[in-house]
Amino acid sequence: MKKLAKTLLIGVGILVALIFLLVVVNRMSDGPLVEMLAGGPFTSGEIVMEGPANWSFLADRMTIEFESAGRSRVAWIHVVDGNAFIGASLGFPPFKTWHETALEDPAAVLRVDGKRYPRLLTKIEDEVLKARLHEAGQRKYGGSPDPSSETWYFRLDPPR
């Protein structure tokens, strides 16, 4: 029994160490290596200051990469009336804070097809637009990752 307990403890220790290593490597990488974990800041890709006037070419994409507050993430992308939006489910994944940080520091970078587009994250307060974005998410993704929680939506605006 002691031997089994010792073996299990060693196994759990190795698993914890591997997860820690994955988090560290992901945070130091050029973008997220694992979708559920924040990656490092973008270092590759041409910087394009003038983004497209119409983001409809992203309408069929399921996810995009974006960076804010020095960390990169993978997020669902919504396109309504040619504008690009990112949603932040307040319930899933847990422990995320980028959406709150965006209220203080809205600077972000969207990386699409090897190009980096500096943007500003503007939180949507318009209830009609939020309902349209919710409906678009229902059609595209089958719903929110956590339907019991609220979702904040951010429009990706050009920098001023």
C-alpha positions as CSV (number, residue, x, y, z in Angstrom):
1,M,0.0,0.0,0.0
2,K,2.9,2.4,0.8
3,K,4.5,1.6,-2.5
4,L,1.2,2.4,-4.4
5,A,0.8,5.7,-2.5
6,K,4.4,6.7,-3.3
7,T,3.9,5.8,-7.0
8,L,0.7,7.8,-7.1
9,L,2.4,10.8,-5.4
10,I,5.3,10.7,-7.9
11,G,2.8,10.4,-10.8
12,V,0.8,13.4,-9.6
13,G,4.0,15.4,-9.0
14,I,5.2,14.7,-12.6
15,L,1.8,15.7,-13.9
16,V,1.8,19.0,-12.0
17,A,5.4,19.7,-13.2
18,L,4.4,19.0,-16.9
19,I,1.3,21.3,-16.6
20,F,3.5,24.0,-15.1
21,L,6.0,23.6,-17.9
22,L,3.2,23.8,-20.5
23,V,1.9,27.1,-19.0
24,V,5.4,28.6,-18.9
25,V,6.3,27.6,-22.5
26,N,2.9,28.8,-23.7
27,R,3.3,32.2,-22.0
28,M,6.8,32.6,-23.7
29,S,5.6,31.6,-27.2
30,D,4.6,33.8,-30.1
31,G,0.9,33.4,-29.6
32,P,-1.0,30.6,-27.8
33,L,0.2,27.1,-28.4
34,V,-2.8,25.7,-26.5
35,E,-6.2,27.3,-27.1
36,M,-7.3,27.3,-23.4
37,L,-4.1,29.0,-22.2
38,A,-2.9,32.5,-22.7
39,G,0.2,32.7,-24.9
40,G,3.0,35.3,-25.1
41,P,2.9,38.5,-27.1
42,F,2.9,38.3,-30.8
43,T,6.4,38.6,-32.3
44,S,5.8,37.5,-35.9
45,G,3.6,38.8,-38.7
46,E,3.6,42.0,-40.7
47,I,2.0,44.9,-38.8
48,V,-0.8,46.5,-40.8
49,M,-2.1,49.8,-39.4
50,E,-4.9,50.2,-41.9
51,G,-7.2,47.3,-41.3
52,P,-9.9,46.3,-43.8
53,A,-13.0,48.5,-43.7
54,N,-15.1,45.3,-43.9
55,W,-14.1,42.2,-41.8
56,S,-16.7,39.9,-43.5
57,F,-13.9,37.6,-44.8
58,L,-13.7,36.4,-41.1
59,A,-17.3,35.5,-40.9
60,D,-16.7,31.8,-41.6
61,R,-13.7,31.5,-39.3
62,M,-14.4,29.8,-36.0
63,T,-11.5,31.4,-34.1
64,I,-8.9,34.1,-34.3
65,E,-5.8,35.0,-32.3
66,F,-5.7,38.3,-30.5
67,E,-3.4,39.9,-28.0
68,S,-4.2,42.2,-25.2
69,A,-2.4,43.2,-22.0
70,G,0.8,41.4,-23.2
71,R,-0.9,38.0,-23.6
72,S,-2.3,36.3,-26.6
73,R,-5.4,34.2,-26.8
74,V,-7.7,32.3,-29.1
75,A,-11.2,33.6,-29.3
76,W,-14.4,33.1,-31.2
77,I,-14.9,35.8,-33.8
78,H,-18.3,37.3,-34.7
79,V,-18.9,39.5,-37.8
80,V,-22.0,41.7,-37.9
81,D,-22.5,44.4,-40.6
82,G,-18.8,44.1,-41.6
83,N,-17.5,44.8,-38.1
84,A,-15.5,42.2,-36.1
85,F,-16.3,41.4,-32.5
86,I,-14.8,39.1,-29.8
87,G,-17.0,37.7,-27.1
88,A,-15.9,37.0,-23.5
89,S,-18.1,34.5,-21.7
90,L,-18.0,35.5,-18.0
91,G,-18.3,31.9,-17.0
92,F,-15.8,30.0,-19.2
93,P,-13.0,29.5,-19.1
94,P,-12.6,30.4,-15.5
95,F,-10.0,32.8,-14.1
96,K,-9.7,35.0,-17.3
97,T,-9.4,38.7,-16.8
98,W,-8.6,40.1,-20.2
99,H,-12.2,41.4,-20.7
100,E,-11.9,43.5,-17.4
101,T,-8.4,44.7,-18.3
102,A,-9.7,45.8,-21.7
103,L,-11.9,48.4,-20.0
104,E,-8.8,50.1,-18.6
105,D,-6.4,49.4,-21.5
106,P,-8.3,48.7,-24.8
107,A,-5.2,48.2,-26.9
108,A,-5.2,44.9,-28.7
109,V,-3.7,43.2,-31.8
110,L,-5.6,40.8,-34.0
111,R,-3.5,38.4,-36.0
112,V,-5.0,37.0,-39.2
113,D,-3.2,35.1,-41.9
114,G,0.2,36.2,-40.6
115,K,-0.7,39.9,-40.4
116,R,-1.1,41.9,-37.2
117,Y,-3.8,44.5,-37.0
118,P,-3.5,46.9,-34.0
119,R,-7.1,47.5,-32.7
120,L,-9.0,48.9,-29.8
121,L,-11.4,46.8,-27.9
122,T,-14.7,48.7,-27.4
123,K,-17.2,47.0,-25.1
124,I,-20.7,46.9,-26.6
125,E,-23.4,48.3,-24.4
126,D,-26.2,48.5,-27.0
127,E,-28.7,45.8,-26.1
128,V,-30.0,45.4,-29.7
129,L,-26.5,44.8,-31.0
130,K,-25.7,42.4,-28.1
131,A,-28.8,40.4,-29.0
132,R,-27.7,40.3,-32.6
133,L,-24.2,39.1,-31.6
134,H,-25.8,36.5,-29.3
135,E,-28.0,35.2,-32.1
136,A,-25.0,35.1,-34.5
137,G,-23.1,33.1,-31.9
138,Q,-26.0,30.7,-31.5
139,R,-26.1,30.1,-35.3
140,K,-22.3,29.8,-35.7
141,Y,-21.2,28.0,-32.5
142,G,-24.4,26.5,-31.2
143,G,-24.4,28.8,-28.2
144,S,-22.1,30.1,-25.5
145,P,-19.5,27.9,-23.8
146,D,-21.4,28.6,-20.6
147,P,-25.0,29.4,-21.4
148,S,-25.8,30.2,-17.7
149,S,-23.4,33.2,-17.7
150,E,-23.3,36.6,-19.4
151,T,-21.2,37.4,-22.4
152,W,-19.4,40.7,-23.0
153,Y,-18.8,41.6,-26.6
154,F,-16.0,43.9,-27.8
155,R,-15.8,45.5,-31.3
156,L,-12.4,45.6,-32.8
157,D,-12.0,49.3,-33.7
158,P,-9.1,51.0,-35.5
159,P,-6.6,52.8,-33.2
160,R,-7.1,56.5,-32.9
